[in-house]
Amino acid sequence: MAIDAYMHPFLGAPYLWGGRTPSGVDCSGLTQMLFMLMGIYLPRDAFQQAEEGDPVELVDLAEPGDLAFFDNAEGRITHVGIVLPERRILHASGRVRIDALDQEGIFDAEQGKYSHKLRLVKQAPAQSAVPECPRTRSLAPPLANSLQSTMSSHRRCGCACLDA
């Protein structure tokens, strides 16, 4: 996966519920946008993204680019991140950050404790078609070679087609 090519503008970006840009992003917006830049459509919310891809039995078998999902005390999926090499994860929690990942969950070294409890890991979905925009009836947003052109092309459309 080419996550490295696209993740750097997001590193350190502040957490913003519903956000999908380096100015502010939430966990599922981060995964949705990075995968879109690689030509893979993901639904908007973490619990919806958890329906995509095939399960990975153990976190130790996860490959870079796989998606890790985390649940709350009620068992509801509330967080998602992208598996990186060396048992690390890219995710948005307070800000876009890279933390350690193991079978228990995400370990936040700054706080010295686990911040999220691992529920499951799924293989990265295969390349897929980007859905049609309901307003313009064109592919929305057009796949682009850079984050900037993707964001600006979606703004021209003005719809919320990726929120579905």
N, C-alpha and C positions, 0 to 999 in steps of 0.2 A: 504494500500500500504506500501511497505517496503522501501520507499524512504530514511528514516533515516539510514538504514543499508548501503546505498551506497553513500550518498551525502557528507559525511564528508571529503573524500580525495579531493573533488573538492572545498570545501569552501575556499575562498580567492585566488583561482587560477586566474592567469591573463587572461584577455580577449584576444583571438587570433582568428581572423576571419578564419573559416574553421577548427579550432582546436576541438579535442575530447578527450583530456587527461587532467589530473590535472596539466600538465606543461603549458597548454594553451587551452582554450575552448571558443567557442562562444555559444550563447543562444540555438540554435537548436541542436548543437553538445552535449551540456549538457543534454538536454531532451532526445535526441536519445540514448545516452550512458546509462543514468540511467534507462530508460525504457528497453533497451536491457538486462541489468543485471537482470531485473525482468522477462525476457522472453517475452517482448512485442516489436515488431518491429515498429518503427516509421520512416517515410521518413526523409530525411536529412534536408530540409529547413523548416522554420517556416510556410510559406504559405502552404506548402504541409502537414505539421502536422495538420494544421487547418481543413483539410478535414476529419480527423479521429475523431471517437467518436461522441456522441450525445450532442447537446447543453444543457447548464445549463442556465435557465432563468435569475437568479440573482447571482451575485458573493457571496451573503450571503448564497446561497444554495449549493455552491461548496464544495466538499469534498477534503480532503488531497489526493494529487496525480492527481487531475484534472489539465488540461492544460489551462492556461490563455494566450490569444493572444492580441497583441497590434498593432495598425496601425500608419502610418505616416499621414501627412497632406493630402496626395493624397488618403488616404483610403486603402493603401496597407499594408498587414500584414508584419511587419518587426521584431517582437520580440515575444518571447515565454518564459514562465516560468511555474514552477510547484507550484500549490497551496499547502500551508502548513497549519497546524492548526492555529487558532487564527488570521485569516485574514492576513496571511503573505504569501510571495512568494519567492521561490528560483529561481534565474535567473543570467545570466551573462551579466553584464553591467559595463565595466571597470575592473571588477573582478567578481568572483562568490560570490554572496551576498544574504542576506535575508533582504527583505524590507516589509513594510506594503502594503496591497492590499485592495482597496475598489472599489466601482462602477465607480469611475472616472479613476482609474488606479493604478500605482505604485507610492507610496510616498517615496521619498528619504529623510530620516530624516537628513542626513549629509548636504544636500543642502537646506533643508527646502522647497522643491517644488516637484511637480509631474514630474517624469522622462519619463513615458510612459503612453499613453492614451489607456484605455481598450477598446477592440473591441468586444471580446466574450470569453466565457469560455466553454470548452468542457469536458465531462466526460472522465476520463482516459480510453483509449481503452482497450478492453479485451485482455487476453493473445493470442498471435498470433504466427504463424510460422515465423521463421527467413528465409529470402529468400536465395536461393542458390547462391553461389559465381560463377560468370561467368567463372572464371579461373580454379578453382579446382573442380567445380561441387559438392562441399560439402556444408553443411550449414556453412555460414560464417557470422560472426565468431561463433564458437561453444559457446553456452551459458555456462557461467562459474559461479562459486560460489564467485568469487572475481574480483575486478577491474583489478588487476595485471594479472591474467591468461587470462582474456578476451582481454586485450590490447596486450599481447604478442602473443596470438594465432592468432589475426588478422594480426599482423605484419608478422608472418610466411607466411601467405597467400600472402601478399603484394599487394592485389588488392584494388580497390576503390568501392567494392560492396555495401557498406553502403552509398555511395554518391548518389545513384540513388533515 
